[in-house]
Amino acid sequence: MLYRGFFVFFSFSLLFLQGCVSLQSFSTAARAGDTITLAVGSAEGMTKGNTTLTYTPDSTGVPIQLPSGSLRAIVPLYPDKRTNAWSFSAATSIDEFAGHGGWLTVLVVDLPPSLSEYVGSGILNVETLATYSAFASNVNDENITLEILPGSGSPATFNYKGFSGATPTNGFLADVEVLPHYLLKADFVPVPLFSSPAWPAYGAIEIKVTGDITGAEGNIYTAMRVMLDDMEDNITSHTHMDWVRNGDTTTIYLVSPLGLVNYYQARVSILFNSPLVDYSSLPLITARYFDVNGLEVDGPEIKVKFVSN
């Protein structure tokens, strides 16, 4: 499927802006009512509920808060693993500096029609409670340039054709937003440059998740998804994950034959294909750590929280 125009920006942003905050919108000029996109770095925990946008016209210098519905979608993007951005650029350090994979957060924004009164240049600001690595740019600190053009625009439909000869269909951006899920991870401890990490590398990590799944439908192995966070470190450490469910307990195994899996690589999401699943009750989490020789060793507590968009 092809979201026309959208992937043009995706390709550009992933090549040049992985993990960074863009200082321009895409496009850099638009009519009131049009759709623009903002690359806002590798933000963790950004939602529509904790993020606001303001536009300050140069002509007035007075900030205008955009309606909450203007933020249409929050989309995390990853480069292809065969690219320099994923495998060999400075962006690969996001894993060890932030404790999560090097995604680029992109905001899809429908400019309100009321901005037609403010033709000319101005500044967009994003305020969010999302967290950033101590070594990364934070969108809260940045001004993003945008020029409002004369005339009235309309939101992009991102229409696509799924099959040759098919009738064009409007794109559904919710399909590329993160679904509600449980997030399992240890508290991340930032490490200053050239310092020793908080915990040693391991040969294996075992995580047990115990709790009834209320509302799951069908075979558990098709209704349930257990996904390891996508990190470049998973490739260099040869870390592999598998899982099995027995009754109300799911056991997750992370194994590195090289003995190089870091504690922060044990960052796992669990979600379900049914909207009926009740996430209000958090499961019980226990974890065990093993060195490369199979001996059990100390490691950090792994916690669970519910994440919603």
C-alpha positions as CSV (number, residue, x, y, z in Angstrom):
1,M,0.0,0.0,0.0
2,L,1.3,3.5,-0.8
3,Y,0.3,6.6,1.1
4,R,1.1,9.1,-1.6
5,G,3.4,11.9,-0.4
6,F,3.7,10.6,3.1
7,F,6.5,8.1,2.3
8,V,8.4,10.9,0.5
9,F,8.8,12.6,3.8
10,F,9.4,9.3,5.6
11,S,12.4,8.5,3.4
12,F,13.8,12.0,3.8
13,S,13.4,12.1,7.5
14,L,14.8,8.7,8.2
15,L,17.9,9.3,6.1
16,F,18.9,12.6,7.6
17,L,17.0,13.1,10.9
18,Q,17.1,9.7,12.7
19,G,16.7,10.5,16.4
20,C,17.0,14.3,15.8
21,V,14.5,17.2,15.9
22,S,13.8,18.9,12.6
23,L,13.8,22.7,12.6
24,Q,11.4,22.9,9.7
25,S,8.0,21.4,9.0
26,F,7.3,19.4,5.9
27,S,6.4,21.1,3.8
28,T,8.0,24.4,5.0
29,A,5.0,26.4,3.7
30,A,1.3,25.4,3.7
31,R,-2.2,26.9,3.6
32,A,-4.4,27.0,6.6
33,G,-6.3,23.6,6.6
34,D,-3.5,21.7,4.9
35,T,-1.6,18.7,6.5
36,I,2.0,19.0,7.5
37,T,4.4,16.6,9.3
38,L,6.9,17.4,12.0
39,A,10.0,15.2,12.9
40,V,10.3,15.6,16.6
41,G,13.2,13.2,17.5
42,S,13.2,9.9,19.3
43,A,10.5,10.7,21.9
44,E,9.4,8.1,24.5
45,G,5.8,8.3,25.8
46,M,4.5,11.0,23.5
47,T,0.7,10.9,23.2
48,K,-2.0,13.2,21.9
49,G,-3.0,13.7,25.5
50,N,0.4,15.0,26.7
51,T,1.4,17.0,23.6
52,T,0.2,20.5,22.5
53,L,1.2,22.7,19.6
54,T,1.3,26.5,19.2
55,Y,1.9,28.7,16.2
56,T,3.3,32.2,16.7
57,P,3.0,34.4,13.6
58,D,6.0,36.7,13.1
59,S,3.5,39.5,12.4
60,T,2.0,39.5,15.9
61,G,4.4,37.6,18.1
62,V,1.4,36.2,20.0
63,P,1.2,32.4,20.3
64,I,-1.9,30.6,19.1
65,Q,-2.6,27.2,20.5
66,L,-3.8,24.7,17.9
67,P,-7.0,22.7,18.7
68,S,-6.3,19.3,20.1
69,G,-7.8,17.6,17.0
70,S,-5.1,19.2,14.9
71,L,-2.6,16.5,16.0
72,R,-3.9,13.8,13.8
73,A,-1.4,11.0,14.4
74,I,1.9,10.2,16.2
75,V,3.9,7.8,14.1
76,P,7.2,6.1,15.1
77,L,9.5,5.4,12.1
78,Y,12.5,3.2,11.7
79,P,15.0,3.0,8.8
80,D,15.7,-0.2,6.9
81,K,18.4,-2.2,8.8
82,R,20.6,-2.2,5.7
83,T,21.0,1.6,5.8
84,N,23.8,3.6,7.2
85,A,21.3,5.3,9.5
86,W,20.5,2.1,11.2
87,S,23.7,0.2,11.3
88,F,26.7,2.6,11.2
89,S,25.6,6.2,12.0
90,A,25.7,8.0,15.3
91,A,21.9,7.2,15.6
92,T,22.9,3.7,16.7
93,S,23.9,5.2,20.1
94,I,20.3,5.9,20.9
95,D,20.0,2.3,22.3
96,E,22.6,2.8,25.0
97,F,21.9,6.5,25.7
98,A,18.1,6.2,25.8
99,G,17.4,2.5,26.5
100,H,15.1,2.1,23.5
101,G,15.3,1.6,19.8
102,G,16.2,4.5,17.5
103,W,12.8,5.4,16.1
104,L,12.0,8.8,14.8
105,T,8.7,10.3,16.1
106,V,6.7,12.0,13.4
107,L,3.6,14.2,14.1
108,V,1.0,14.5,11.4
109,V,-0.7,17.8,11.9
110,D,-3.8,19.3,10.2
111,L,-3.4,23.1,10.3
112,P,-6.7,24.8,11.6
113,P,-8.5,26.9,9.0
114,S,-8.3,29.9,11.4
115,L,-4.7,30.3,10.6
116,S,-5.7,31.9,7.3
117,E,-5.8,35.2,9.2
118,Y,-2.0,35.0,9.7
119,V,-0.5,34.7,6.2
120,G,3.3,34.9,6.4
121,S,6.1,33.4,8.3
122,G,6.0,32.1,11.9
123,I,7.1,29.5,14.4
124,L,5.6,26.2,15.5
125,N,6.3,25.0,19.0
126,V,5.6,21.5,20.4
127,E,5.3,21.0,24.1
128,T,5.2,17.5,25.4
129,L,5.7,15.5,28.6
130,A,7.5,12.8,26.6
131,T,11.0,12.0,27.6
132,Y,14.2,12.3,25.6
133,S,17.7,11.0,26.1
134,A,20.0,13.4,28.0
135,F,22.2,13.5,24.9
136,A,19.5,14.1,22.3
137,S,17.7,17.2,21.2
138,N,14.4,17.8,22.9
139,V,11.5,19.2,20.8
140,N,10.4,21.4,23.8
141,D,13.5,23.5,23.3
142,E,13.1,24.1,19.6
143,N,11.4,26.5,17.2
144,I,10.1,24.9,14.0
145,T,9.6,27.3,11.1
146,L,6.4,27.3,9.0
147,E,5.0,29.8,6.5
148,I,1.3,30.2,6.1
149,L,0.3,30.7,2.5
150,P,-2.7,32.6,1.2
151,G,-5.9,30.6,0.5
152,S,-7.7,27.7,2.1
153,G,-6.3,24.2,2.1
154,S,-7.7,20.8,3.1
155,P,-6.4,17.8,5.1
156,A,-4.5,15.2,3.2
157,T,-6.3,12.0,2.6
158,F,-3.2,9.9,1.9
159,N,-5.1,7.9,-0.7
160,Y,-3.6,4.7,-2.0
161,K,-4.2,1.7,-4.2
162,G,-3.7,-1.7,-2.6
163,F,-3.9,-3.6,-5.8
164,S,-3.4,-2.9,-9.5
165,G,-6.6,-1.4,-11.0
166,A,-8.2,-1.0,-7.5
167,T,-10.2,2.1,-6.7
168,P,-8.2,4.6,-4.6
169,T,-8.9,4.5,-0.9
170,N,-8.2,7.0,1.8
171,G,-5.3,6.1,4.1
172,F,-6.1,5.3,7.7
173,L,-3.3,6.8,9.8
174,A,-4.5,5.0,13.0
175,D,-3.0,1.8,11.3
176,V,0.5,3.2,11.7
177,E,0.1,4.5,15.3
178,V,1.1,2.4,18.3
179,L,-1.6,0.2,19.7
180,P,-2.4,0.1,23.5
181,H,0.0,-2.4,25.1
182,Y,1.9,-3.6,28.1
183,L,5.5,-2.4,28.2
184,L,8.0,-4.4,30.1
185,K,11.4,-2.9,30.9
186,A,13.9,-2.1,33.7
187,D,14.4,1.4,34.8
188,F,17.0,2.9,32.4
189,V,20.2,4.3,34.0
190,P,22.0,6.8,31.8
191,V,25.7,6.2,31.7
192,P,28.1,9.1,31.2
193,L,30.5,8.8,28.2
194,F,33.4,6.5,28.7
195,S,31.9,5.1,32.0
196,S,31.0,1.6,32.9
197,P,27.4,0.5,32.4
198,A,25.0,0.1,35.4
199,W,24.8,-3.7,34.8
200,P,27.1,-6.2,33.1
201,A,26.1,-7.8,29.8
202,Y,24.3,-11.2,30.0
203,G,24.1,-14.5,28.2
204,A,20.4,-14.8,28.7
205,I,17.4,-13.1,30.4
206,E,14.2,-14.9,31.4
207,I,11.0,-12.9,32.1
208,K,7.9,-14.5,33.5
209,V,4.6,-12.6,33.0
210,T,1.7,-13.9,35.1
211,G,-1.8,-12.7,34.8
212,D,-5.2,-13.6,33.3
213,I,-6.0,-12.1,29.9
214,T,-9.5,-10.9,30.0
215,G,-11.1,-10.4,26.6
216,A,-8.6,-12.1,24.4
217,E,-10.2,-14.0,21.5
218,G,-9.1,-17.1,19.6
219,N,-5.9,-19.0,19.8
220,I,-3.5,-17.2,22.2
221,Y,-0.6,-17.5,19.7
222,T,-2.6,-15.5,17.1
223,A,-4.4,-13.2,19.5
224,M,-1.3,-12.2,21.4
225,R,1.8,-10.4,20.3
226,V,5.1,-10.4,22.2
227,M,7.6,-8.1,20.6
228,L,11.2,-7.2,21.4
229,D,12.0,-3.5,21.0
230,D,13.8,-3.0,17.7
231,M,17.4,-2.0,18.6
232,E,20.6,-2.0,16.6
233,D,22.2,-3.6,19.7
234,N,20.1,-6.7,19.1
235,I,22.0,-7.3,15.9
236,T,25.5,-6.6,17.2
237,S,24.9,-8.7,20.4
238,H,23.2,-11.6,18.4
239,T,20.3,-11.4,20.8
240,H,17.2,-13.5,19.9
241,M,13.8,-13.6,21.6
242,D,11.2,-16.4,21.9
243,W,8.2,-16.9,24.2
244,V,5.7,-19.5,25.3
245,R,2.5,-19.3,27.3
246,N,1.4,-22.0,29.8
247,G,-1.9,-21.3,31.5
248,D,-1.8,-17.7,32.8
249,T,2.0,-17.5,32.6
250,T,4.0,-16.2,29.6
251,T,7.7,-16.9,29.7
252,I,10.0,-14.7,27.5
253,Y,13.5,-15.8,26.7
254,L,16.3,-13.4,25.4
255,V,19.5,-15.2,24.5
256,S,22.9,-13.9,23.3
257,P,25.4,-16.7,22.5
258,L,28.1,-14.0,22.7
259,G,27.0,-13.1,26.3
260,L,26.4,-9.5,25.2
261,V,22.7,-8.8,25.8
262,N,22.4,-5.6,27.9
263,Y,19.7,-5.2,30.5
264,Y,18.0,-2.4,28.6
265,Q,17.5,-4.7,25.6
266,A,15.0,-6.6,27.7
267,R,12.3,-4.1,26.6
268,V,9.3,-6.1,25.5
269,S,5.7,-5.1,24.4
270,I,2.7,-7.3,24.8
271,L,-0.5,-6.6,23.0
272,F,-3.6,-8.3,21.7
273,N,-5.7,-8.2,18.5
274,S,-8.9,-7.7,20.4
275,P,-10.3,-4.4,21.6
276,L,-12.1,-6.3,24.4
277,V,-8.9,-7.0,26.3
278,D,-8.9,-5.3,29.8
279,Y,-5.5,-3.7,30.5
280,S,-6.6,-2.3,33.8
281,S,-5.0,-5.1,35.8
282,L,-1.2,-5.3,35.5
283,P,0.4,-8.7,35.4
284,L,3.1,-9.9,37.8
285,I,6.6,-9.7,36.4
286,T,9.6,-11.7,37.6
287,A,13.0,-11.9,35.8
288,R,16.2,-14.0,36.0
289,Y,19.6,-13.1,34.5
290,F,22.3,-15.6,33.4
291,D,25.9,-15.1,32.4
292,V,27.3,-16.6,29.2
293,N,28.1,-19.9,31.1
294,G,24.5,-20.3,32.2
295,L,25.1,-19.3,35.9
296,E,22.3,-17.1,37.4
297,V,23.6,-13.6,38.3
298,D,22.1,-10.3,39.6
299,G,20.1,-8.0,37.4
300,P,17.6,-5.1,37.6
301,E,13.9,-5.5,38.4
302,I,11.8,-5.5,35.3
303,K,8.6,-3.5,35.6
304,V,5.4,-3.3,33.6
305,K,3.1,-0.4,32.7
306,F,0.2,0.1,30.4
307,V,0.9,2.4,27.4
308,S,-1.9,4.0,25.4
309,N,-1.8,6.4,22.5
